[in-house]
Amino acid sequence: MTIIDLCTTFSTDERCRELLERLRWPEGPVCPRCQKSDPARLVNSSKLLYCAACDYQFTVTSNTIFHDSHLPLIKWLTATYLLCESRKGMSANQIKRTLGVSYKTSWYLCHRIRAAMKEVEPKPLGGIIEIDETFVGGVHRGKRGRGSDNKEVVIGIKQRGGELRFFKAEDVKSGTLAKFLKENVSPEVEMIMTDEWNAYPKAMMKAGIHGAKHKTIKHKSGVYVNGDITTNGIESAFSLLKRGIVGTWHKISAKHLAAYLDEMTFRFNRRNSKTIFLEVLTHMITADPLTYDRLTA
């Protein structure tokens, strides 16, 4: 689907709602309060549904990320499409100009779509795993890399031929690395590839992963590929992330960094998917609403 197809097919609010209803209720409308099926559709409104069992009126957007939004649904769908199809993301300023809305509306809109891109209960990664860390944001003062204290830490874990995970972290100590390993990597992993950072062996031991499953590439010696030993896969993902930060978003706050990482991870893992747009929409009508007060707290 192209953006022209999107705007043509869902040119009216009614058509947008029909799509959302099919995604939210594949078997037909269900009352979100009492879960009774077959609510009545009110004659004087194509939007409103009525559940006689609990005397409740609702629409397909009730109790969803769309709840209480006055923005036309076609603008919601267009913004969602743009965030799904832009490999390096799209800034709130660009969405503002494209949709003709205020910056505040655009910023909040993007964050609600981003919230629907968060993975729910991701499966442990296996096979050959590449792990590395990078540092984003801030201003260089003195020592760079792991010695920098004014940048945010991002941990990257990538399964070769499989999924990517990005995480905001407090530091790169063995305990922190072990936490992410334990939560995201199967103990039966075939092999883990890292650089020579001395915290990795300790982290693997704490995570219950056998040390024999660890291979190191010596970046400090100028070696980046040694047979099958390399972390170029996760380095490539970091490069895409940094191009998004520098070239698209330009500046992101430490507070919201995790949300941007979720967006980049979700899109990267579905870069060859033809249904990513529908998948995000489905998450948007099933995920808990993200209020402006909670977002800016």
Secondary structure, 3 states (H helix, E strand, C coil): CCHHHHHHHCCCHHHHHHHHHHHHCCCCCECCCCCCECCEECCCCCCCEEECCCCEEECCCCCCCCCCCCCCHHHHHHHHHHHHHCCCCCCHHHHHHHHCCCHHHHHHHHHHHHHCCCCCCCCCECCEEEEEEEEECCCCCCCCHHHCCCCEEEEEEEECCCCEEEEEECCCCHHHHHHHHHHHECCCCCEEEECCCCHHHHHHHHCCCCHHHEEECCHHHCCCEECCEECHHHHHHHHHHHHHHHHHHCCCCCCCHHHHHHHHHHHHHCCCCCCHHHHHHHHHCCCCCCCHHHHHC
